[in-house]
């Protein structure tokens, strides 16, 4: 699916979630433009740079923020209240 990639978007690529940090468009003569995209991994905060041709299939992810209150931590989970 071809979607316009913008700064601040959240994408799913190769099964991982990424935040789009920066998008740069390079024009070279009569060839079509090349897009260089700087991504930040949502899990480990690692930066990754890709070109649009290299990305292949990408998927935009809808997300939202909610204010939560931390209650306690159990053996294998954290418990929050909204």
KOLDRENZA-189697 format. One line per 4 residues: their letters; for each residue z, x, y of N, C-alpha, C, O. Coordinates in pm, 1 decimal, always signed. Example, Ala and Ser with C-alpha at 12.3 -4.5 7.8 and 13.67 -1.06 7.14 Angstrom:
2
as) +780.0:+1319.0:-569.0:+780.0:+1230.0:-450.0:+780.0:+1320.0:-330.0:+846.5:+1423.6:-331.9  +708.0:+1285.0:-225.0:+714.0:+1367.0:-106.0:+787.0:+1290.0:+3.0:+803.9:+1340.9:+113.8
This chain:
82
xxxx) +0.0:+84.0:-117.9:+0.0:+0.0:+0.0:+0.0:+88.2:+123.7:+86.7:+174.4:+137.5  -94.3:+68.7:+213.0:-101.0:+146.4:+335.9:-22.6:+76.1:+444.7:-56.2:-35.1:+485.5  +80.8:+141.2:+490.6:+164.1:+87.4:+597.4:+171.0:+191.0:+708.2:+165.1:+310.7:+679.8  +183.2:+149.0:+833.3:+198.2:+247.5:+941.2:+337.2:+310.0:+934.8:+438.3:+239.8:+938.7
xxxx) +340.9:+440.8:+925.0:+467.9:+512.5:+915.9:+515.1:+543.8:+1057.0:+442.2:+604.1:+1135.7  +637.0:+502.7:+1088.4:+694.6:+523.0:+1221.2:+827.7:+594.2:+1208.1:+893.0:+588.2:+1103.9  +866.6:+660.7:+1313.7:+995.8:+729.5:+1318.5:+1109.1:+627.5:+1307.1:+1106.6:+523.8:+1373.3  +1208.7:+657.4:+1222.7:+1321.7:+568.1:+1204.9:+1309.9:+473.9:+1086.9:+1405.0:+402.6:+1054.9
xxxx) +1193.5:+472.4:+1020.9:+1174.5:+385.3:+905.0:+1247.7:+440.7:+783.4:+1281.9:+558.8:+778.3  +1271.0:+354.5:+687.0:+1323.0:+395.7:+557.1:+1213.5:+370.7:+454.7:+1160.5:+260.0:+445.2  +1179.3:+475.2:+377.2:+1072.2:+466.9:+278.9:+1125.8:+496.1:+139.9:+1222.9:+570.0:+123.6  +1060.7:+436.5:+38.8:+1087.1:+472.6:-100.2:+964.4:+548.8:-149.4:+852.8:+497.0:-148.2
xxxx) +987.2:+673.1:-192.6:+879.5:+759.9:-240.0:+929.7:+833.6:-362.8:+1032.7:+900.7:-356.7  +859.3:+822.4:-473.1:+895.1:+884.2:-600.3:+1036.3:+844.7:-644.8:+1109.9:+926.8:-699.6  +1072.8:+719.9:-621.1:+1200.5:+667.1:-665.7:+1319.6:+704.7:-579.7:+1432.8:+672.7:-616.0  +1298.6:+771.3:-467.3:+1408.7:+812.1:-379.2:+1390.9:+747.5:-242.5:+1279.3:+713.7:-203.2
xxxx) +1501.4:+730.4:-170.4:+1497.6:+674.4:-35.3:+1496.5:+787.4:+66.6:+1571.1:+884.6:+54.7  +1409.4:+772.6:+168.3:+1396.7:+872.3:+273.5:+1398.1:+804.0:+409.9:+1345.4:+693.9:+426.0  +1458.7:+870.5:+507.3:+1449.4:+830.3:+647.5:+1337.2:+911.9:+710.0:+1327.6:+1032.1:+685.5  +1252.0:+848.4:+790.6:+1143.6:+919.1:+859.2:+1201.7:+980.0:+986.1:+1243.6:+908.2:+1076.9
xxxx) +1203.9:+1113.1:+992.0:+1258.2:+1185.0:+1106.9:+1152.6:+1207.0:+1215.2:+1180.6:+1191.8:+1334.2  +1030.6:+1242.9:+1173.0:+927.4:+1274.7:+1271.2:+789.7:+1253.7:+1208.2:+770.4:+1278.3:+1089.1  +694.6:+1208.2:+1289.3:+555.7:+1189.5:+1246.2:+467.3:+1259.5:+1347.4:+474.3:+1230.7:+1466.9  +382.6:+1353.0:+1299.5:+291.9:+1427.5:+1386.5:+150.7:+1406.1:+1336.4:+123.6:+1418.6:+1217.0
xxxx) +60.4:+1373.4:+1428.6:-80.3:+1349.2:+1395.1:-163.9:+1465.8:+1446.4:-158.2:+1499.2:+1564.8  -242.2:+1528.2:+1357.0:-328.6:+1640.5:+1393.8:-473.9:+1598.1:+1379.4:-514.4:+1543.9:+1276.6  -552.4:+1624.1:+1485.2:-695.9:+1597.1:+1481.8:-769.0:+1730.1:+1472.5:-735.1:+1824.9:+1543.3  -869.2:+1737.4:+1385.5:-947.8:+1860.6:+1374.7:-1095.7:+1824.2:+1369.5:-1150.0:+1793.8:+1263.3
xxxx) -1157.9:+1827.8:+1482.7:-1301.4:+1802.4:+1490.5:-1339.6:+1661.8:+1449.3:-1279.4:+1564.6:+1494.9  -1439.3:+1650.7:+1363.2:-1489.9:+1520.2:+1321.4:-1418.2:+1464.3:+1198.8:-1446.0:+1351.9:+1157.1  -1327.3:+1540.4:+1141.5:-1254.8:+1492.4:+1024.5:-1151.4:+1388.1:+1065.9:-1111.2:+1379.9:+1181.9  -1110.5:+1310.1:+968.9:-1008.1:+1210.2:+998.9:-874.5:+1279.9:+1025.7:-852.5:+1390.2:+975.7
xxxx) -786.0:+1219.1:+1102.3:-659.4:+1285.2:+1137.1:-569.3:+1304.1:+1015.1:-573.2:+1226.5:+919.6  -488.6:+1409.2:+1021.5:-390.1:+1439.3:+918.0:-252.1:+1412.0:+975.5:-221.6:+1453.2:+1087.5  -168.6:+1342.4:+898.8:-34.7:+1308.1:+942.6:+67.0:+1394.0:+867.8:+69.4:+1395.8:+744.7  +150.0:+1464.2:+942.4:+259.1:+1542.7:+885.3:+388.1:+1466.0:+912.3:+418.4:+1430.9:+1026.3
xxxx) +463.0:+1440.7:+806.0:+581.2:+1356.2:+816.4:+704.0:+1435.3:+771.8:+705.5:+1492.3:+662.7  +807.2:+1438.6:+856.8:+934.1:+1501.1:+821.6:+1027.6:+1391.1:+773.1:+1058.2:+1297.6:+847.1  +1073.1:+1402.8:+648.1:+1159.1:+1302.8:+586.0:+1297.1:+1361.8:+560.8:+1310.8:+1482.5:+540.9  +1400.0:+1276.0:+561.8:+1535.7:+1317.5:+527.0:+1582.6:+1231.1:+411.5:+1581.7:+1108.3:+420.7
xxxx) +1623.2:+1294.2:+303.8:+1669.1:+1223.9:+184.4:+1797.0:+1148.0:+216.4:+1888.5:+1203.2:+277.6  +1803.8:+1021.5:+175.5:+1919.4:+937.3:+207.4:+2042.8:+976.7:+126.7:+2154.8:+952.9:+171.8  +2025.5:+1036.0:+9.2:+2140.5:+1070.2:-74.6:+2201.4:+1205.7:-42.0:+2322.8:+1216.4:-25.1  +2119.1:+1309.0:-33.1:+2174.7:+1443.2:-13.9:+2143.0:+1504.6:+122.1:+2173.4:+1621.8:+144.4
xxxx) +2082.9:+1428.6:+213.3:+2054.7:+1472.3:+351.3:+1959.4:+1591.8:+358.7:+1956.3:+1660.7:+460.7  +1882.8:+1617.6:+254.9:+1789.2:+1728.5:+251.1:+1662.4:+1690.4:+326.8:+1614.6:+1577.7:+314.3  +1607.3:+1783.6:+405.3:+1482.9:+1759.3:+477.7:+1363.5:+1798.1:+391.6:+1365.2:+1900.7:+323.7  +1259.6:+1714.6:+395.3:+1137.3:+1736.2:+318.5:+1019.9:+1708.4:+410.9:+1020.1:+1608.9:+483.4
xxxx) +919.6:+1795.5:+408.9:+800.8:+1773.6:+490.1:+683.7:+1740.6:+398.8:+660.7:+1809.7:+299.6  +610.1:+1635.7:+431.6:+495.6:+1591.2:+351.9:+378.2:+1562.2:+444.8:+395.9:+1538.1:+564.2  +257.0:+1565.1:+387.1:+139.7:+1515.8:+457.8:+108.3:+1378.0:+402.7:+149.4:+1344.8:+291.6  +36.9:+1298.6:+478.0:+11.2:+1160.5:+437.5:-68.0:+1153.1:+308.0:-40.8:+1066.5:+224.7
xxxx) -166.5:+1242.8:+288.6:-244.0:+1242.9:+164.4:-154.6:+1276.6:+45.4:-175.6:+1226.1:-64.8  -56.8:+1360.4:+67.4:+32.6:+1405.3:-38.5:+132.8:+1296.7:-78.4:+183.1:+1296.9:-190.7  +161.5:+1204.4:+13.1:+261.6:+1101.7:-14.3:+219.5:+1005.5:-124.4:+302.5:+964.8:-205.6  +94.0:+969.1:-128.5:+49.4:+872.4:-228.9:+104.2:+734.5:-197.5:+95.7:+687.6:-84.0
xxxx) +159.9:+670.4:-297.5:+212.8:+534.9:-279.5:+351.9:+540.0:-215.9:+443.7:+602.1:-269.3  +365.5:+474.1:-102.0:+494.9:+463.5:-36.5:+527.5:+316.9:-18.3:+438.4:+231.9:-17.4  +653.7:+288.2:-4.2:+699.2:+150.2:+9.3:+803.6:+145.4:+119.9:+900.0:+221.9:+118.2  +784.7:+55.6:+216.2:+884.1:+37.6:+321.7:+1002.7:-39.9:+265.2:+985.1:-133.5:+187.1
xxxx) +1122.4:-0.9:+304.6:+1244.2:-62.3:+253.3:+1312.2:-135.4:+368.8:+1330.9:-79.1:+476.6  +1348.9:-260.7:+345.4:+1425.5:-332.7:+446.2:+1573.4:-308.7:+419.5:+1617.5:-306.7:+304.6  +1648.4:-290.6:+525.8:+1789.5:-261.3:+512.7:+1863.8:-319.9:+631.6:+1802.9:-360.7:+730.5  +1993.7:-323.4:+621.1:+2076.2:-373.9:+730.5:+2213.7:-309.7:+725.2:+2253.4:-252.2:+623.9
xxxx) +2284.8:-320.4:+835.2:+2419.4:-264.9:+845.2:+2518.9:-378.1:+859.5:+2492.5:-477.2:+927.6  +2632.9:-362.9:+795.2:+2741.4:-457.8:+809.7:+2870.1:-380.5:+833.9:+2889.8:-272.3:+778.7  +2957.1:-436.4:+916.4:+3088.0:-376.2:+938.6:+3177.9:-413.6:+821.6:+3195.8:-531.7:+792.1  +3234.1:-314.0:+755.4:+3321.6:-334.8:+641.2:+3455.0:-266.4:+666.0:+3463.4:-169.3:+741.2
xxxx) +3558.1:-317.8:+602.5:+3690.1:-257.3:+611.9:+3726.7:-199.7:+475.9:+3718.7:-268.6:+374.2  +3766.8:-73.0:+474.7:+3806.9:-8.0:+350.6:+3942.7:-61.3:+308.4:+4036.7:-63.2:+387.9  +3953.5:-105.3:+181.6:+4080.5:-156.5:+130.7:+4152.2:-52.5:+44.9:+4263.5:-11.5:+77.9  +4089.6:-9.5:-64.8:+4152.6:+89.4:-151.9:+4047.9:+150.8:-243.4:+3934.9:+102.9:-252.5
xxxx) +4087.7:+257.1:-310.5:+3998.7:+323.8:-405.0:+4054.6:+304.8:-545.5:+4168.5:+342.2:-573.8  +3973.1:+246.3:-633.2:+4014.3:+230.9:-772.2:+3967.2:+353.5:-850.9:+3921.0:+450.8:-791.3  +3978.3:+349.8:-981.9:+3945.8:+466.3:-1065.1:+3803.6:+515.8:-1043.0:+3784.1:+635.7:-1023.0  +3703.4:+428.1:-1045.8:+3566.3:+474.7:-1030.7:+3488.4:+405.5:-918.2:+3366.0:+416.8:-913.0
xxxx) +3555.9:+335.5:-829.9:+3485.5:+266.5:-720.5:+3574.3:+258.1:-596.5:+3696.3:+272.7:-604.3  +3511.4:+234.6:-483.8:+3582.3:+209.1:-359.1:+3571.2:+59.1:-332.8:+3466.8:+0.0:-360.0  +3674.2:-2.1:-281.7:+3676.0:-146.0:-256.7:+3678.2:-168.3:-105.6:+3763.0:-114.9:-34.2  +3581.2:-249.7:-58.4:+3568.7:-281.3:+83.5:+3575.4:-432.6:+101.1:+3551.8:-508.2:+6.9
xx) +3608.0:-475.9:+222.8:+3610.5:-617.7:+255.6:+3521.7:-636.6:+379.5:+3529.0:-558.2:+474.1  +3439.3:-739.4:+378.0:+3355.5:-766.2:+496.2:+3401.4:-888.2:+571.3:+3341.8:-924.2:+672.8
